[in-house]
Amino acid sequence: MLTEATADTPALTIAKFDKALHDRSAFSCGFAPIDNFLKSSLSDQVKAGMVTAWIATADDNPAVLGFYTLGAMAIRANLGPKKWQRAGVPDIPVIYIRAVAVREDRQGTGLGTALVIDALRRCLGIADQMGAAAITLDVLQDDHFDRRWKFYAELGFQPLGDADNPYRVFIPMTDVRASLG
Ligand SMILES: CC(C)(COP(=O)(O)OP(=O)(O)OC[C@H]1O[C@@H](n2cnc3c(N)ncnc32)[C@H](O)[C@@H]1OP(=O)(O)O)[C@@H](O)C(=O)NCCC(=O)NCCS
């Protein structure tokens, strides 16, 4: 359980995506590629083992209010903090957040922050089981780019400095452990 219900705010749950349980039909975050991904590609990607997806719903209502997905990724060893290079590994193992989105009518109420913090906690658990030096994501570009960039910066993400992916940001797992572990 993520939050306790009050008179004004229903209890929120974040649970693993279940095609049979979660109703994606009315979801729109205002960014069509993410909406299409949720409705058209997510099930296949989950089935193929490419991502896991975590879905926020309220009370017993199956309507998706927000979600994020996680997948494994490797980044080039010459990127990131100097101590990564000193480790002498060919690639840096990281966990990639492929999508984070909140239904338009729920944006600005703290759900996006709650989803990212849930993702960070989950990644911390994964990093106890297999090597993962950081969590990365690509900040989407459109008219809301500056707000998005600020949103992730306030959560502790910093630019990776990857010329091939200039909007890729990361948070070292050591930082996540220090603040949430
Ligand atoms: C970005 C997003 C996940 C944030 O979720 P949220 O629930 O609105 O965020 P919270 O209420 O926890 O936090 C508010 C912060 O999010 C950012 N934010 C809020 N609405 C936003 C929007 N429509 N677009 C981009 N960023 C937004 C702002 O930085 C805001 O801080 P501020 O209130 O000080 O300006 C959500 O707005 C969204 O789904 N946007 C469309 C899809 C998207 O951009 N996904 C991110 C892909 S990188």
The ligand as an ORCA input file, in Angstrom:
! r2SCAN-3c Opt
* xyz 0 1
  C       6.219     14.019    -15.752
  C       5.114     13.379    -14.902
  C       5.374     11.862    -14.810
  C       5.154     13.995    -13.509
  O       4.126     13.413    -12.746
  P       3.213     14.341    -11.790
  O       2.347     13.439    -10.987
  O       2.559     15.378    -12.608
  O       4.352     14.989    -10.885
  P       4.306     15.407     -9.349
  O       2.966     15.979     -9.020
  O       4.819     14.300     -8.501
  O       5.461     16.506     -9.328
  C       5.252     17.714     -9.887
  C       6.437     18.060    -10.795
  O       6.388     17.298    -12.002
  C       6.623     18.152    -13.114
  N       5.407     18.175    -13.935
  C       4.130     18.363    -13.539
  N       3.301     18.286    -14.577
  C       4.066     18.063    -15.665
  C       3.778     17.896    -17.051
  N       2.541     17.954    -17.546
  N       4.817     17.659    -17.878
  C       6.065     17.600    -17.414
  N       6.393     17.759    -16.115
  C       5.396     17.983    -15.249
  C       6.957     19.485    -12.575
  O       8.372     19.583    -12.412
  C       6.296     19.498    -11.226
  O       6.943     20.311    -10.333
  P       6.294     21.763    -10.074
  O       4.889     21.470     -9.603
  O       7.203     22.325     -9.044
  O       6.345     22.483    -11.391
  C       3.690     13.634    -15.488
  O       3.480     14.990    -15.557
  C       3.445     13.005    -16.851
  O       2.977     11.881    -16.923
  N       3.705     13.747    -17.942
  C       3.466     13.253    -19.271
  C       4.356     12.057    -19.597
  C       5.816     12.347    -19.311
  O       6.293     13.441    -19.582
  N       6.545     11.358    -18.776
  C       7.965     11.517    -18.447
  C       8.793     10.905    -19.527
  S      10.539     11.291    -19.328
*
